[in-house]
C-alpha cells in the first residue's frame, strides 16, 4: 500500500519579476542533449511536463502523448486536474512526490503498458506540513506551450510569441530559495502544437540560464537533433554568448527567415552571435 504525500503548487511570475531579457548578461549554464533515455528517468531533476493549459490534458479520455503518458505512469498526478484551474501565461504548476507505478513503450496509438522495475525503491524526503510524512523525490513542473497551426507558422517567431514562451519557461524554472535541481526537458510544444524544435530549445536554455539551473535535453531518439543542439551549445559557450545576445538573435530571426525561408534558427543564431562577439 503506497504511503506518503504529494504536493501541488502553482507558481506565478509577477510583471515586476520578468527579466529584462534584451539586456541580460547571464552566461549559459551546463547543457547536454541526449537521444537516449527519457525525462521521467532523470532522477533528481526538475522534470518538465509538456502540459495543456488545463493540466492533465486528455488523460481521462483519449490522450496518449507526453503529458497524458506521464500522468498514466504516475496516476497521483491526475489529482491536479481537479485542484488546478487553467494556467495563465505567467504560471506553472509543480507536482512534488508523485510515485511512479508503471513503465511503457510506444506513443500515441502505439502506447503499451509495461511493468516498472523501480517501484518502491525511490528515495524520499521528509515533509512536515501539516503532519510529518515523506514524499518520493520526484519534482515535475507543468508548463503549457502555445499551439501553432499549421506547423512551422511564422507567428511563433514574433517578439510576442517568443516573450510568451520565454516567460512561461522562466516561471516554471525559477525556484526562489529552493534547491536548484537540474532541468530535464525536451521538445516542448513541438509535437501536435507545431513548435520549432530549435527555437524552443534555445528558449528553454536561456530561461534555464536566468533561473540558474543546468539542463539535460532529451531528444526522444533523435540523434541528429542531439548532435545539432550540442554543437550549437558548444559554439555559444565558446563565443561567451549571454542570455541577452541569444534573445536578440531570436528576435531578429523572423526578418531573416522572410529573406531566406531555408535558414534555420540555429544557423541564424550562430551567425548573429559570431558577428556580435567582441562588441
Buried (B, 14 or more C-beta within 10 A) or exposed (E): EEEBBBEBEBBEBEEEEBBEBEEBEBEBBEBEBBBEBBBBBBEEBBBBBBBBBBBBBBBEEEBBBBBBBBBBBBBBBBBBBEEBEEBBBBBBBBBBBBBBBBBBEEBEEEBEEEEBEEEEEBEBBEBEEEEEBBBBBBBBBBBBBBBBEEEEBEEBBEEEBBBBBBBBBBBBBBBEEEEBBBBBBBBBBBBEBBBBBBBBBBBBBBBBBBBEBBBBBBBBEBEEBBEBBBEBBEBBBEBEBBBBBBBBBBBBBBEBBEEEEEBBBBBBBBEBBEEBEEE
